Amino acid sequence: MSEAEDAPNSPPESSASESEAPAPAASTAVEEKPALNAEGRERPRFLLEFPDDPALQQLVSAFEAGNYQAVREGSVKLLASTEDPIVRAAARELARRIEPDPLMKYLLFVALGLFVFVVWYTYQGQP
């Protein structure tokens, strides 16, 4: 048998300088926002980077609850009332996230046009 096969499966012993554990990163890091909401669901990552502004947090809560009408109205009010550029950018981002995708609008119009054409073609030969 070789020495590798005879060696126990325990980790190698470390020197005294390696045995000292480094300081935990959590103590030096800035307090992070919770990644889970009150229902235990994972929050969207872009929401975790938003600043702690009370009016913005109300919009974030409405966004997470699915109340997009409140987000639509509240983002316009927040844009008009705040001077902080970071809060304004966050409000714009929330408003942008609830708008329909422009490609989906285009595809909807194409589908409606195709439907109208098929109906017209089907009935145009009928007496």
C-alpha distance (Angstrom), angle and dihedral (degrees) to the residues before:
residue distance angle dihedral
M1 . . .
S2 3.76 . .
E3 3.78 125.9 .
A4 3.82 91.5 -108.5
E5 3.78 90.8 60.4
D6 3.82 92.7 46.1
A7 3.82 94.1 50.9
P8 3.79 115.8 102.1
N9 3.80 119.0 -114.8
S10 3.79 92.9 -115.7
P11 3.79 120.4 116.3
P12 3.79 117.2 -100.2
E13 3.76 116.8 -93.1
S14 3.77 114.2 -101.1
S15 3.76 128.0 -142.0
A16 3.80 122.7 -107.0
S17 3.81 92.9 -100.6
E18 3.80 91.4 55.6
S19 3.80 93.7 47.3
E20 3.80 92.1 68.3
A21 3.77 106.3 94.2
P22 3.79 116.5 -135.2
A23 3.78 117.5 -112.2
P24 3.80 111.5 -84.4
A25 3.79 112.9 -97.0
A26 3.79 91.4 -136.7
S27 3.79 92.5 69.5
T28 3.80 92.6 56.5
A29 3.78 97.0 37.5
V30 3.77 122.6 89.7
E31 3.78 113.8 -101.3
E32 3.79 106.9 -86.8
K33 3.78 124.8 -142.3
P34 3.80 117.2 -111.5
A35 3.80 113.8 -89.3
L36 3.81 91.4 -148.7
N37 3.78 127.2 65.3
A38 3.81 125.7 -138.0
E39 3.82 91.4 -82.6
G40 3.80 92.2 53.4
R41 3.79 94.8 -107.4
E42 3.77 121.2 136.0
R43 3.80 112.7 -101.5
P44 3.81 120.3 -130.9
R45 3.81 109.4 -94.0
F46 3.78 95.3 -127.1
L47 3.82 89.8 61.4
L48 3.80 91.1 58.3
E49 3.81 90.8 63.5
F50 3.83 95.3 54.4
P51 3.82 118.4 110.1
D52 3.81 123.0 -107.1
D53 3.79 100.6 -100.0
P54 3.84 116.4 146.4
A55 3.82 95.1 -138.2
L56 3.79 91.4 46.3
Q57 3.79 91.5 48.5
Q58 3.83 88.9 55.4
L59 3.80 88.6 54.6
V60 3.80 90.7 47.7
S61 3.81 90.4 51.3
A62 3.80 90.6 49.9
F63 3.81 90.2 48.0
E64 3.80 92.3 51.4
A65 3.80 90.8 46.8
G66 3.81 91.3 52.2
N67 3.81 95.5 -114.3
Y68 3.79 94.9 140.1
Q69 3.80 94.1 163.8
A70 3.81 89.5 61.8
V71 3.81 89.8 47.5
R72 3.80 91.2 49.6
E73 3.82 92.9 50.7
G74 3.81 96.2 36.9
S75 3.79 95.2 50.1
V76 3.81 91.2 56.1
K77 3.82 90.8 49.7
L78 3.80 92.2 46.1
L79 3.80 92.3 49.5
A80 3.81 89.6 53.4
S81 3.80 96.5 44.4
T82 3.81 106.1 41.8
E83 3.78 129.7 75.7
D84 3.81 96.8 -169.4
P85 3.83 108.8 105.0
I86 3.81 92.7 -153.4
V87 3.82 92.3 54.7
R88 3.82 89.9 45.7
A89 3.81 90.5 51.8
A90 3.81 90.9 48.8
A91 3.82 91.4 50.2
R92 3.82 89.9 49.7
E93 3.81 89.6 49.4
L94 3.81 92.1 52.7
A95 3.81 90.8 48.8
R96 3.80 90.8 48.5
R97 3.80 92.4 50.3
I98 3.82 93.3 58.4
E99 3.80 95.5 49.3
P100 3.81 116.9 100.7
D101 3.78 117.6 -102.2
P102 3.84 110.2 -96.5
L103 3.81 91.0 -136.2
M104 3.81 90.3 56.3
K105 3.81 90.2 52.7
Y106 3.80 90.1 52.4
L107 3.80 92.7 47.3
L108 3.81 90.6 49.1
F109 3.82 91.1 54.4
V110 3.81 90.8 47.5
A111 3.82 90.9 50.2
L112 3.81 91.7 48.5
G113 3.80 90.6 48.6
L114 3.79 90.9 50.0
F115 3.81 90.6 49.0
V116 3.82 92.0 50.9
F117 3.81 90.4 48.2
V118 3.81 93.1 50.1
V119 3.81 92.2 48.3
W120 3.82 91.6 47.0
Y121 3.83 92.1 46.9
T122 3.81 91.5 48.1
Y123 3.81 95.5 50.6
Q124 3.82 100.8 33.3
G125 3.82 92.6 83.3
Q126 3.82 94.7 47.1
P127 3.84 117.9 103.2
